[in-house]
Amino acid sequence: MNRLNLLHYFKRYSFLYLIALIAMCASTLLDQAAPLIVQHIVDDVLIAKKMEVLNFLLLGILGIGVGRCIFQYTKEFLCDYAGSKIACEVRINLFRKIQSLSANFFDGINSGELMSRVKDDVDRIWDIAAFMGILMAEVFIRTVTTLFFMIRINWQLALIPIIGMIGSGVIAILMEKQLDDLYGAVMQEGSEMNNTAAENLAGVRTVKAFAREGFEIAKFHKHNQKFYELNIDLSRVFVKYNPMIQTITRVLTVVSLFLGGLIVMKGNPLQGGQKMTVGELMAFLQYVGGMIWPMEMLGWLTNGFSSAKASVKRLNKIYSEMPDITENSELAKNTEGADADLANAMFSQFDISGDISFEHVTYAPSVVENTGDTVVEPVETTAAGSPRKILDDVSFEIKSGQTLGIMGATGSGKTTLINLLKRMYDVTDGSIKLDGIDIRELPLPTLRRAISCVMQDIFLFSDTIDGNIRLGARETITVPEVRSALEKSHSAEFVDRMEEKENTVIGERGVGLSGGQKQRITIARALARKTPVLVLDDSTSALDTETEQEIQQVLAELSGMTKIIIAHRISAVRKADKIIVLDKGKVVESGTHEELLKLGGLYKETYDSQY
């Protein structure tokens, strides 16, 4: 889906909208009957003294009130129900679309922007689906029926509200043109403000540690002030045009009363002096009052539709995004849209053992054009302006059950290598194979379920410890397996001291746990999945030496699991079957611990600095 097709959603609930439309029409027609009853009360009862029809007319007014109440309730309920369902479906489909996008999309947009689109922009869709759409239809039908009854009473006098309606329509069009661009700017600035607040709250401890509260307040105030100024600009447009419409409605009433009164007293010169009855004038003035509401609604509806139009444009920017990482295998295409059980059964035919090979792998990130709607991640470039290669002609092989150690300076491409293995990004050149199969030919769920990672950037969800460990495999990991993973990662010692033990709820990103405790929980999460490949990216840096050695011993005892250990400390990789050293994206050294020491290169220099 490359764009938001609102018509698709409206069609699904067309039956509800049809009933709501019928109820609205019935309510409107009943409302239009009320002035006719008033006309008869004035002409037949008050003037002609026909008291025998009074009870009938009063019952008619009562019936109109009860009928309108029933039809209005039906209309409001059905539209609210359908609108809420549409907004719910749009929101989950938008979230599903966001989840389908590749990592480089999230490199170029901030979380506040996405949160604004998922919440605020979809709320504008709800406005249209729940009440503004039916309100627009009601304005049209009420206008047409009111004009019909006014023309029926006196067509010359009806020209006055027709002219007023045309004037209001012109004003609404002028207002809509100015509101369109402003709403886009308001929503973009609202996203920036949301992102500033979310970023500050997520890093509030860092802000306080560096005494940056004043700076952050000033930064938020800047966005808040800009948001305020843009809303004031919106208000200026609205208050400039809306009073014009209201003035037209007031003049309309005065002119209709004046000319109608003359016709009642002196007759209509265009109709040979034919007079209107007092009851007809009363009915006509009530219809004029009924015309005022649609005319005043024009300004409000223009405002609302301009807001929704801007939101749809913003949502379509997400829908137009296509994932760079796509399913290339026929199996993946055949299971697209299948339920989870069927997909899992089909994916299980891949019996991954864990043989990994990188064959002349090169990776250079693509340069993203800054459109003003996204935050573009900086890409280091060469003198010629092309992106610098983060990995350049990297080749190595590791057999199932072996351990690979990766060392290198910061920025040498160690973490990028793992991101390529998981297909967070695709290689620029070369290939990566898992069990001899190019990973681009494997279904993404199969590939990623085969790899457990403990990354540098630790993320724990606001859930129980048990829930965090079962992440991604809640139905298959048993309670004993959770316990075993806690013990192997040396997490059991501090988890058991908690009142709820494994059922203790930890805060967002593991608030309340120390750095070492969070690392051990993430190690337990990786161990519990028992995947063919285990990746540890500098995952023991926050642990004391003794705990690190104990965990390394546990890892060494894991048989049949391919392990990739990225580290800065020699102690973490010295027992690996193979160690590669990266420098500026290239493999400059490769071998065992002893072999690399004999080479006397970067590895030897690192060893000498640590021992």
Secondary structure as UniProt FT lines:
FT   HELIX           6..12
FT   HELIX           14..40
FT   HELIX           41..47
FT   HELIX           51..53
FT   HELIX           54..100
FT   HELIX           103..107
FT   HELIX           111..116
FT   HELIX           117..121
FT   HELIX           122..127
FT   HELIX           128..132
FT   HELIX           133..153
FT   HELIX           155..202
FT   HELIX           204..209
FT   TURN            210..211
FT   HELIX           213..266
FT   HELIX           269..271
FT   TURN            272..273
FT   HELIX           278..319
FT   HELIX           330..334
FT   TURN            335..337
FT   HELIX           340..347
FT   TURN            348..349
FT   STRAND          356..363
FT   TURN            383..384
FT   STRAND          391..398
FT   TURN            400..401
FT   STRAND          403..408
FT   TURN            410..411
FT   HELIX           414..421
FT   TURN            422..423
FT   STRAND          429..434
FT   TURN            435..436
FT   STRAND          437..438
FT   HELIX           439..441
FT   HELIX           444..449
FT   STRAND          451..454
FT   HELIX           465..469
FT   TURN            470..472
FT   TURN            474..476
FT   HELIX           479..488
FT   TURN            489..490
FT   HELIX           492..495
FT   TURN            496..497
FT   TURN            499..500
FT   HELIX           501..503
FT   HELIX           508..510
FT   TURN            511..512
FT   HELIX           515..529
FT   STRAND          533..537
FT   TURN            539..542
FT   HELIX           545..557
FT   TURN            559..560
FT   STRAND          562..566
FT   HELIX           570..573
FT   TURN            574..575
FT   STRAND          578..583
FT   TURN            584..585
FT   STRAND          586..591
FT   HELIX           593..599
FT   HELIX           602..610
//
